[in-house]
C-alpha cells in the first residue's frame, strides 16, 4: 500500500532490522504475534517508539520497520494490520508497511518479495502465528554480527532459528504420529539431496543481512512450502556462512498447511528444485566474491 524502495537499495532511515511477516488469512493469530514482536522491538530500539511523528529518526539512532506481505487474504488481514498499527501500537508513519497480493502465491513468494524491498540493514522473516519467541532475535543478531563484522551491506551472512534441540521435548513428542512421520521423512529427503549441515531447514525464523538478501533472493524460484530449502541451497552454493541457532518454539493451532497434500507437494518441489540446480536449469552465476571473507 506504500511505495517500495528498489530491491537493491541501501538501508534507509537508520533502520537496523526489517521484520517481514508473510500472511494468509491471519486475523485470528496476528495480534498476539505483533504484541510480542513490537514489545521487544520497542525495548531494543526505544527511539522508534510511538511518540515519533515521522518515518525518520531525528536522533540518528537505530530503528525498525515491519513489512507485512498479505498473500491474497480473504479475511481483511491487511486492513486489520493497519488498524492495529495505528490504534493499538501507535506506530510512526511508514513504520509498518503492507504489500497486498491480489492472488495467493504461497509463503515462499511472499517472503521472497518482501525481503527484496526492505529498508533495513538486516531482514528477518517471522511466521504470523507467533510460534517462535521473538526475543530470540537477539541470538540471531549476535550470530550474524560475528560473521559480517557489522558490515551488512558487503559481507553476506545468514542466521537461522532451529528447533532441532526440541526433538525429544513435549513440543514434538506430543504431536500426532503422522505429523512427526512426515517431518522426519522430509528431513531425510533434505539430507539425501545434499543439505547435511543444517538440522532444521523449515523453521520460520530466519535472519539475513542486506548483502545476503541481494545474493539469494533475486535467484529464488520456489514459492511453495519448500522455499526454505532453496534459500539454504543458494546460500551454501555461494559459500555464504549460515549459523543455526537454537530458539524457543511452540505449536500453534490454525496452520494453513493441508498435511497430506502439502507434504506430497513439498517432496515433489524438493526433488525438482534440487535436480534443477544439479542439472544447471537453475543458476546462481553471480557468485559472492571471496574478497568479502
MARLUM-429274 format. One record per residue: residue number from 0; residue in three letters; x, y, z of N, C-alpha, C, O in turn. Coordinates in steps of 0.1 Angstrom, whole numbers. Layout:
! residues N
    nr   rest      nx      ny      nz     cax     cay     caz      cx      cy      cz      ox      oy      oz
   NUM    Ala       X       Y       Z       X       Y       Z       X       Y       Z       X       Y       Z
...
//
This chain:
! residues 293
    nr   rest      nx      ny      nz     cax     cay     caz      cx      cy      cz      ox      oy      oz
     0    Unk       8     -12       0       0       0       0       9      13       0       3      24      -3
     1    Unk      22      11       3      31      22       2      41      19      -9      43       8     -12
     2    Unk      47      30     -15      57      28     -25      69      20     -18      73      23      -7
     3    Unk      75      11     -25      86       3     -20      99       8     -26      99      13     -37
     4    Unk     110       7     -18     123      11     -23     127       1     -34     123     -11     -33
     5    Unk     137       4     -42     142      -6     -52     148     -17     -44     153     -16     -33
     6    Unk     147     -29     -51     152     -42     -44     166     -41     -40     170     -48     -30
     7    Unk     174     -34     -47     189     -33     -44     193     -21     -36     205     -18     -35
     8    Unk     183     -14     -31     186      -1     -24     193      -4     -11     192     -15      -5
     9    Unk     201       6      -7     208       5       6     199       7      17     188      12      15
    10    Unk     203       3      29     194       5      41     191      20      43     200      28      39
    11    Unk     179      23      48     175      37      49     171      41      63     167      32      71
    12    Unk     171      54      66     165      60      78     170      53      91     163      52     100
    13    Unk     183      49      91     188      42     102     181      30     107     181      26     119
    14    Unk     174      23      98     166      11     101     176       0     102     183      -4      92
    15    Unk     177      -6     114     186     -18     115     179     -31     111     185     -39     104
    16    Unk     167     -32     116     160     -45     114     147     -43     107     139     -35     111
    17    Unk     144     -51      97     132     -51      90     125     -65      93     132     -75      90
    18    Unk     113     -65      97     106     -78     100      96     -80      89      86     -72      88
    19    Unk      98     -91      82      89     -94      71      79    -106      76      84    -116      81
    20    Unk      66    -103      75      56    -113      80      47    -117      69      39    -109      64
    21    Unk      49    -129      64      40    -134      54      27    -138      60      26    -145      70
    22    Unk      16    -134      54       3    -136      60      -7    -141      50      -8    -136      38
    23    Unk     -15    -151      54     -27    -155      46     -38    -158      56     -38    -168      63
    24    Unk     -48    -149      56     -60    -151      65     -55    -152      79     -58    -162      85
    25    Unk     -49    -142      84     -43    -143      98     -49    -133     108     -43    -130     118
    26    Unk     -62    -129     106     -68    -120     116     -69    -126     130     -70    -119     140
    27    Unk     -70    -140     130     -72    -146     143     -59    -148     151     -59    -149     163
    28    Unk     -47    -147     144     -35    -150     151     -25    -138     151     -15    -138     159
    29    Unk     -27    -129     142     -17    -118     140     -14    -109     152      -3    -106     155
    30    Unk     -25    -106     159     -23     -96     170     -14    -101     181      -5     -94     186
    31    Unk     -15    -114     185      -7    -120     195       8    -119     191      17    -116     199
    32    Unk      10    -123     178      24    -122     173      30    -108     173      41    -106     178
    33    Unk      22     -99     169      26     -85     168      28     -79     182      37     -71     184
    34    Unk      20     -83     192      21     -78     205      35     -81     210      42     -73     216
    35    Unk      39     -94     209      52     -98     214      64     -92     206      74     -87     212
    36    Unk      62     -91     192      73     -86     184      75     -71     187      86     -66     188
    37    Unk      64     -63     187      66     -49     189      70     -45     203      78     -35     205
    38    Unk      66     -53     213      71     -50     226      86     -52     227      93     -44     233
    39    Unk      91     -63     221     106     -65     220     113     -54     212     123     -48     217
    40    Unk     107     -51     200     114     -41     192     114     -27     198     124     -20     197
    41    Unk     104     -23     205     103     -10     212     113     -10     223     119       1     226
    42    Unk     116     -21     230     125     -21     241     140     -21     235     149     -15     241
    43    Unk     142     -27     224     155     -27     218     158     -14     211     170     -10     210
    44    Unk     148      -8     205     150       5     197     141      15     203     131      19     197
    45    Unk     143      20     215     134      29     222     131      42     215     121      48     217
    46    Unk     141      47     207     138      59     199     128      57     188     124      67     182
    47    Unk     124      45     185     114      43     175     100      41     180      91      36     174
    48    Unk      98      46     192      86      44     200      74      52     193      76      59     184
    49    Unk      63      49     199      51      55     193      51      71     194      42      77     188
    50    Unk      60      77     202      60      91     203      65      98     190      64     110     188
    51    Unk      72      90     181      77      95     169      66     100     160      56      93     159
    52    Unk      68     111     153      57     116     144      61     115     129      53     119     121
    53    Unk      74     111     126      78     110     112      85      96     111      88      89     120
    54    Unk      87      93      98      93      80      95     108      80      97     115      70      96
    55    Unk     114      92      99     129      93     101     131      94     116     123      97     124
    56    Unk     144      92     120     148      92     134     157     104     136     168     104     132
    57    Unk     151     114     143     158     127     144     171     126     153     180     134     152
    58    Unk     172     115     161     184     114     169     195     105     163     205     102     169
    59    Unk     193     101     151     202      94     143     206      80     150     217      75     149
    60    Unk     196      75     157     197      62     163     190      51     155     181      54     147
    61    Unk     193      39     158     187      28     150     173      26     153     168      28     165
    62    Unk     165      21     143     151      19     145     147       6     137     156      -2     133
    63    Unk     134       4     136     130      -9     129     118      -6     121     112       5     122
    64    Unk     114     -15     112     102     -15     105      96     -29     104     103     -39     106
    65    Unk      83     -29     101      76     -42      99      70     -41      85      63     -31      81
    66    Unk      73     -51      77      67     -52      63      58     -65      63      63     -76      63
    67    Unk      45     -63      62      36     -74      62      32     -77      48      27     -68      41
    68    Unk      34     -89      43      30     -93      30      17    -101      30      18    -113      34
    69    Unk       6     -95      26      -7    -102      26      -8    -110      13      -9    -104       2
    70    Unk      -7    -123      15      -7    -132       3     -20    -136      -2     -24    -147      -2
    71    Unk     -28    -126      -6     -41    -128     -12     -52    -132      -2     -61    -140      -5
    72    Unk     -51    -127      11     -60    -130      21     -75    -126      17     -77    -117      10
    73    Unk     -84    -134      23     -99    -131      20    -106    -126      33    -118    -123      33
    74    Unk     -98    -124      44    -104    -121      57    -101    -107      61    -103    -103      73
    75    Unk     -95     -98      52     -92     -84      56     -80     -83      65     -78     -74      72
    76    Unk     -70     -92      63     -58     -92      71     -50     -79      69     -46     -73      79
    77    Unk     -49     -73      57     -42     -61      55     -48     -49      63     -41     -42      70
    78    Unk     -61     -47      61     -68     -36      68     -67     -38      83     -65     -28      91
    79    Unk     -68     -51      88     -67     -53     102     -54     -50     108     -53     -44     118
    80    Unk     -43     -53     100     -29     -50     104     -27     -35     105     -21     -30     114
    81    Unk     -32     -27      95     -31     -13      95     -39      -6     107     -34       3     113
    82    Unk     -50     -12     110     -58      -7     122     -50      -9     135     -49      -1     144
    83    Unk     -44     -21     136     -36     -24     148     -24     -14     149     -21      -9     160
    84    Unk     -17     -12     137      -6      -3     137      -9      11     142      -1      17     150
    85    Unk     -20      16     138     -24      30     142     -31      31     156     -28      41     163
    86    Unk     -39      21     159     -48      23     171     -42      15     183     -43      20     194
    87    Unk     -37       4     181     -32      -4     192     -17      -1     195     -13       0     207
    88    Unk      -9       0     185       6       2     187      10      16     184      21      20     189
    89    Unk       2      24     178       5      39     176      19      40     169      27      48     173
    90    Unk      22      32     159      34      32     152      36      45     144      26      51     140
    91    Unk      48      49     141      51      61     133      47      58     119      46      46     115
    92    Unk      44      69     111      40      66      97      51      58      90      63      61      91
    93    Unk      46      49      82      55      40      74      64      30      82      72      23      76
    94    Unk      62      30      95      69      20     103      64       6     101      71      -4     102
    95    Unk      51       5      98      45      -7      93      40      -5      79      33       5      76
    96    Unk      45     -13      69      41     -12      56      34     -25      52      37     -35      57
    97    Unk      25     -24      42      17     -35      38      19     -37      23      18     -28      15
    98    Unk      23     -50      19      22     -54       5      11     -63       4      10     -73      11
    99    Unk       2     -61      -6     -10     -69      -7     -11     -75     -21     -12     -68     -31
   100    Unk     -10     -89     -21     -11     -96     -34     -26     -98     -37     -34    -100     -28
   101    Unk     -29     -97     -50     -43     -99     -54     -46    -114     -53     -58    -117     -49
   102    Unk     -37    -123     -57     -39    -137     -56     -29    -144     -47     -17    -138     -46
   103    Unk     -32    -155     -41     -23    -162     -33     -11    -168     -41     -14    -175     -51
   104    Unk       1    -165     -37      13    -170     -43      20    -181     -36      27    -189     -41
   105    Unk      18    -182     -23      25    -191     -14      34    -184      -5      39    -173      -8
   106    Unk      37    -190       6      46    -184      16      59    -180      10      65    -169      14
   107    Unk      65    -189       2      78    -186      -4      78    -173     -13      87    -165     -12
   108    Unk      67    -172     -20      66    -160     -29      64    -147     -20      70    -137     -24
   109    Unk      57    -148      -9      55    -137       0      68    -133       6      72    -121       7
   110    Unk      76    -142      11      88    -139      18      98    -134       8     105    -124      11
   111    Unk     100    -140      -3     109    -136     -13     107    -122     -18     116    -114     -19
   112    Unk      94    -118     -20      91    -105     -24      94     -95     -13     100     -85     -15
   113    Unk      89     -98      -1      90     -89      10     105     -85      13     108     -74      15
   114    Unk     113     -95      14     127     -93      18     135     -85       8     144     -78      11
   115    Unk     131     -85      -5     138     -77     -15     135     -62     -14     141     -54     -21
   116    Unk     125     -59      -7     121     -45      -6     121     -39       8     114     -29      11
   117    Unk     129     -45      17     131     -39      30     140     -27      29     147     -25      20
   118    Unk     139     -19      40     148      -7      41     159      -9      52     167       0      53
   119    Unk     158     -20      59     168     -22      70     181     -28      65     182     -34      54
   120    Unk     191     -28      74     204     -34      71     202     -49      73     210     -57      67
   121    Unk     193     -54      81     190     -68      83     175     -71      82     167     -62      85
   122    Unk     172     -82      76     158     -86      74     156    -100      80     163    -109      77
   123    Unk     145    -101      88     141    -114      93     127    -117      88     119    -108      89
   124    Unk     124    -129      84     110    -133      82     106    -141      94     113    -150      98
   125    Unk      94    -138      99      88    -145     110      74    -149     107      66    -141     102
   126    Unk      70    -161     111      56    -165     109      46    -157     117      49    -153     128
   127    Unk      34    -155     111      24    -147     117      18    -155     129      10    -148     137
   128    Unk      20    -168     131      14    -175     142      21    -172     155      15    -176     166
   129    Unk      33    -166     155      40    -163     168      45    -176     174      47    -176     187
   130    Unk      48    -187     167      53    -199     173      67    -197     178      71    -204     188
   131    Unk      75    -189     172      88    -186     177      88    -174     186      81    -165     185
   132    Unk      97    -175     197      98    -164     207     106    -153     200     117    -155     196
   133    Unk     100    -141     199     106    -131     191     119    -125     198     128    -120     191
   134    Unk     120    -126     211     132    -122     218     144    -129     213     155    -125     215
   135    Unk     142    -141     208     154    -149     203     161    -142     191     171    -147     187
   136    Unk     155    -132     186     161    -124     175     175    -119     180     184    -118     172
   137    Unk     176    -116     193     189    -112     198     200    -122     196     211    -119     192
   138    Unk     197    -135     197     206    -146     195     211    -146     180     223    -147     177
   139    Unk     201    -144     171     204    -144     157     212    -132     153     222    -133     145
   140    Unk     209    -121     158     217    -108     155     231    -110     160     241    -106     153
   141    Unk     233    -115     172     247    -118     177     255    -127     168     266    -124     165
   142    Unk     248    -137     164     255    -147     155     259    -140     141     270    -142     136
   143    Unk     250    -133     136     252    -127     122     263    -116     123     270    -114     114
   144    Unk     263    -108     134     273     -98     136     287    -104     137     296     -98     132
   145    Unk     288    -116     143     301    -123     144     306    -127     130     318    -129     128
   146    Unk     297    -128     120     301    -132     107     304    -120      98     313    -121      89
   147    Unk     295    -110      99     297     -99      89     305     -87      95     307     -77      88
   148    Unk     309     -88     108     317     -77     114     310     -64     113     316     -54     111
   149    Unk     296     -64     114     288     -52     113     290     -45     100     289     -33      99
   150    Unk     292     -53      89     292     -48      75     281     -55      67     284     -62      58
   151    Unk     268     -52      70     257     -59      64     256     -57      49     249     -65      43
   152    Unk     261     -46      44     259     -43      30     270     -50      21     268     -51       9
   153    Unk     280     -55      27     291     -60      19     295     -74      22     301     -81      14
   154    Unk     293     -79      34     297     -93      38     285    -102      41     279    -101      52
   155    Unk     281    -110      31     269    -118      33     269    -127      44     280    -133      47
   156    Unk     258    -128      52     258    -137      63     243    -140      66     234    -132      64
   157    Unk     241    -152      71     227    -157      74     227    -164      88     237    -170      92
   158    Unk     217    -161      96     215    -168     109     200    -173     109     191    -166     106
   159    Unk     199    -186     112     185    -192     112     181    -198     125     190    -204     132
   160    Unk     169    -197     129     164    -203     141     163    -218     138     160    -223     127
   161    Unk     164    -226     149     164    -240     148     156    -246     160     157    -242     171
   162    Unk     148    -256     157     140    -264     167     146    -278     169     140    -286     176
   163    Unk     158    -280     163     163    -294     164     166    -298     178     165    -310     181
   164    Unk     169    -289     187     172    -293     201     159    -297     208     160    -302     220
   165    Unk     147    -295     202     135    -298     208     129    -312     204     118    -315     208
   166    Unk     137    -320     197     131    -332     192     125    -341     203     115    -347     200
   167    Unk     131    -342     214     127    -351     225     118    -344     235     116    -349     246
   168    Unk     114    -331     232     106    -324     242      91    -326     239      88    -331     228
   169    Unk      83    -321     248      68    -322     246      63    -316     234      53    -320     227
   170    Unk      70    -305     229      66    -297     218      65    -306     205      57    -304     196
   171    Unk      74    -316     205      74    -325     193      68    -339     197      61    -344     189
   172    Unk      72    -344     209      67    -357     212      51    -358     212      46    -368     208
   173    Unk      45    -347     216      30    -348     217      23    -345     204      11    -345     204
   174    Unk      31    -342     194      24    -340     181      19    -354     176      23    -364     181
   175    Unk      10    -354     166       4    -366     161      15    -374     154      25    -369     149
   176    Unk      13    -387     154      22    -397     147      24    -392     133      36    -392     128
   177    Unk      14    -389     125      15    -386     111      23    -373     109      31    -373     100
   178    Unk      22    -363     118      29    -351     117      44    -354     119      53    -349     111
   179    Unk      47    -362     129      61    -365     132      67    -374     121      79    -372     117
   180    Unk      59    -383     115      64    -392     105      67    -383      92      78    -385      86
   181    Unk      59    -374      89      61    -366      77      73    -356      79      81    -354      70
   182    Unk      74    -351      92      86    -343      95      99    -350      93     108    -345      87
   183    Unk     100    -362      99     112    -370      97     115    -374      83     126    -375      79
   184    Unk     104    -377      76     106    -381      62     112    -369      54     120    -371      45
   185    Unk     106    -357      56     112    -345      49     126    -343      53     134    -340      44
   186    Unk     130    -344      65     144    -342      70     153    -352      62     164    -349      58
   187    Unk     148    -365      61     156    -375      55     158    -371      40     169    -373      34
   188    Unk     148    -367      33     148    -363      19     158    -351      17     166    -351       8
   189    Unk     157    -341      26     166    -330      25     180    -334      27     189    -329      20
   190    Unk     183    -344      36     196    -349      38     202    -356      25     213    -354      21
   191    Unk     193    -364      20     197    -372       8     200    -362      -4     209    -365     -12
   192    Unk     193    -351      -4     195    -342     -15     205    -331     -12     206    -320     -19
   193    Unk     214    -333      -2     226    -325      -1     227    -315      10     238    -309      12
   194    Unk     216    -312      18     218    -303      29     220    -311      42     211    -315      48
   195    Unk     233    -312      45     236    -321      56     242    -314      69     244    -321      79
   196    Unk     244    -302      68     249    -294      79     239    -286      86     241    -281      97
   197    Unk     227    -286      81     216    -279      88     206    -289      93     200    -297      85
   198    Unk     203    -288     106     194    -298     112     179    -295     110     171    -304     110
   199    Unk     176    -282     110     162    -277     109     161    -267      97     164    -255      99
   200    Unk     157    -271      86     156    -262      74     143    -254      74     142    -244      67
   201    Unk     133    -259      81     119    -253      79     115    -243      90     104    -238      89
   202    Unk     123    -240     100     119    -231     110     116    -217     104     124    -212      96
   203    Unk     105    -211     107     101    -198     101     106    -187     108      98    -178     112
   204    Unk     119    -186     111     126    -175     118     140    -174     113     149    -180     119
   205    Unk     142    -167     102     155    -167      95     159    -152      93     151    -144      88
   206    Unk     172    -149      96     177    -136      95     188    -135      84     196    -144      83
   207    Unk     188    -124      77     197    -122      66     202    -107      67     195     -98      70
   208    Unk     215    -105      63     219     -92      62     217     -87      47     213     -96      39
   209    Unk     218     -75      45     215     -69      32     222     -76      20     217     -78      10
   210    Unk     235     -78      23     243     -85      12     238     -99       9     238    -103      -3
   211    Unk     234    -106      19     229    -120      17     216    -119       9     213    -128       1
   212    Unk     207    -110      13     195    -109       6     197    -106      -9     190    -112     -17
   213    Unk     206     -97     -12     209     -94     -27     215    -107     -34     212    -109     -46
   214    Unk     222    -115     -27     229    -127     -33     219    -138     -35     220    -146     -44
   215    Unk     209    -139     -26     200    -151     -26     187    -148     -33     183    -156     -42
   216    Unk     179    -138     -29     165    -138     -32     162    -134     -46     151    -138     -51
   217    Unk     170    -127     -54     167    -125     -68     168    -138     -76     163    -138     -87
   218    Unk     174    -148     -70     176    -161     -78     166    -171     -73     166    -182     -79
   219    Unk     157    -168     -64     147    -178     -59     137    -181     -70     132    -173     -78
   220    Unk     133    -194     -70     122    -199     -79     110    -205     -72      99    -204     -77
   221    Unk     113    -211     -60     102    -218     -53      93    -209     -45      99    -201     -37
   222    Unk      80    -209     -47      71    -201     -39      63    -209     -29      55    -203     -22
   223    Unk      64    -222     -29      56    -230     -20      64    -233      -7      73    -225      -4
   224    Unk      59    -243       1      64    -245      14      79    -249      14      85    -246      25
   225    Unk      85    -254       4      98    -259       4     108    -248       1     120    -250       0
   226    Unk     104    -235       0     112    -224      -3     124    -223       6     135    -218       2
   227    Unk     122    -226      19     133    -225      29     145    -233      24     157    -229      26
   228    Unk     143    -245      18     154    -253      14     161    -246       2     174    -247       2
   229    Unk     154    -240      -7     161    -233     -18     169    -222     -13     180    -219     -18
   230    Unk     164    -215      -3     172    -204       3     186    -209       8     196    -203       5
   231    Unk     186    -221      15     198    -226      20     207    -232       9     219    -231      10
   232    Unk     201    -238      -1     208    -243     -13     216    -231     -19     228    -232     -21
   233    Unk     209    -220     -21     216    -208     -27     227    -203     -18     237    -199     -23
   234    Unk     225    -202      -5     235    -197       4     247    -207       4     258    -202       4
   235    Unk     245    -220       5     256    -229       5     264    -229      -8     276    -229      -8
   236    Unk     257    -228     -19     263    -228     -32     272    -215     -34     282    -216     -41
   237    Unk     268    -205     -27     276    -192     -28     285    -190     -16     291    -179     -15
   238    Unk     287    -200      -8     296    -200       3     293    -189      13     302    -183      18
   239    Unk     280    -186      15     276    -176      24     275    -183      38     268    -194      39
   240    Unk     281    -178      48     281    -185      61     267    -185      67     260    -175      67
   241    Unk     263    -197      73     250    -199      79     252    -203      93     258    -214      96
   242    Unk     246    -196     103     247    -201     117     233    -206     120     223    -199     118
   243    Unk     232    -218     126     219    -224     130     218    -222     146     227    -227     153
   244    Unk     208    -214     150     207    -210     164     195    -217     171     184    -215     166
   245    Unk     197    -224     182     185    -229     189     176    -218     194     181    -209     200
   246    Unk     163    -219     192     154    -209     197     142    -216     204     140    -228     203
   247    Unk     134    -208     211     122    -213     217     111    -214     207     110    -205     199
   248    Unk     103    -224     208      92    -226     198      81    -234     204      83    -243     213
   249    Unk      68    -231     200      57    -239     205      47    -241     194      46    -232     185
   250    Unk      40    -252     194      29    -255     184      18    -245     185      14    -242     197
   251    Unk      13    -240     174       2    -230     174      -9    -236     165      -6    -239     154
   252    Unk     -21    -236     169     -32    -240     161     -35    -231     149     -31    -219     150
   253    Unk     -41    -236     139     -45    -227     128     -36    -227     116     -36    -219     107
   254    Unk     -27    -238     115     -18    -239     104     -26    -239      91     -37    -245      90
   255    Unk     -20    -233      80     -27    -232      67     -22    -244      59     -27    -246      47
   256    Unk     -14    -253      64      -9    -265      57     -19    -276      57     -24    -279      68
   257    Unk     -23    -281      46     -31    -294      45     -21    -305      45     -14    -307      35
   258    Unk     -20    -313      55      -9    -321      58      -5    -331      47       6    -330      42
   259    Unk     -15    -339      43     -11    -349      32      -8    -343      19       2    -346      13
   260    Unk     -17    -334      14     -15    -327       1      -2    -319       1       6    -321      -8
   261    Unk       0    -311      11      12    -302      11      25    -310      13      35    -305       9
   262    Unk      24    -321      21      36    -329      23      41    -335      10      53    -335       7
   263    Unk      31    -340       2      35    -345     -11      40    -334     -20      50    -336     -28
   264    Unk      34    -323     -20      38    -312     -28      53    -307     -24      61    -304     -33
   265    Unk      55    -307     -11      69    -303      -7      79    -313     -12      90    -309     -16
   266    Unk      76    -326     -11      86    -336     -15      89    -335     -30     100    -335     -35
   267    Unk      78    -333     -38      80    -331     -53      88    -318     -56      97    -319     -64
   268    Unk      84    -307     -49      92    -295     -51     106    -296     -47     115    -290     -54
   269    Unk     109    -303     -37     123    -305     -32     131    -313     -43     142    -309     -46
   270    Unk     126    -323     -48     133    -331     -58     135    -323     -71     146    -323     -76
   271    Unk     124    -316     -75     125    -308     -87     136    -297     -85     144    -294     -94
   272    Unk     135    -290     -74     144    -279     -71     159    -283     -71     167    -277     -77
   273    Unk     161    -294     -64     175    -299     -62     180    -304     -76     192    -300     -79
   274    Unk     172    -311     -83     177    -316     -97     179    -304    -106     188    -304    -114
   275    Unk     171    -293    -105     172    -282    -114     186    -275    -111     192    -270    -121
   276    Unk     191    -275     -99     204    -269     -96     215    -278    -101     225    -274    -107
   277    Unk     213    -291     -98     223    -301    -102     225    -301    -118     236    -302    -122
   278    Unk     214    -300    -125     214    -301    -140     217    -287    -146     218    -286    -158
   279    Unk     218    -277    -138     220    -263    -144     208    -256    -149     210    -246    -156
   280    Unk     196    -262    -147     184    -255    -151     182    -242    -143     179    -231    -149
   281    Unk     185    -243    -130     185    -231    -122     200    -227    -120     208    -236    -119
   282    Unk     203    -214    -120     217    -210    -119     218    -199    -108     209    -193    -104
   283    Unk     231    -198    -104     234    -187     -94     248    -182     -99     258    -183     -91
   284    Unk     249    -177    -111     262    -174    -116     269    -162    -109     281    -162    -109
   285    Unk     261    -153    -103     267    -142     -96     272    -146     -83     265    -144     -72
   286    Unk     284    -153     -82     289    -158     -70     294    -146     -61     297    -135     -66
   287    Unk     293    -149     -48     298    -139     -38     313    -139     -38     319    -149     -37
   288    Unk     319    -127     -40     334    -126     -40     340    -130     -27     336    -126     -16
   289    Unk     351    -138     -28     358    -142     -16     366    -131     -10     371    -132       1
   290    Unk     367    -120     -17     373    -108     -11     365    -103       1     371     -96      10
   291    Unk     353    -107       2     345    -102      14     346    -111      26     341    -108      37
   292    Unk     354    -122      24     355    -132      36     365    -126      46     368    -133      56
//
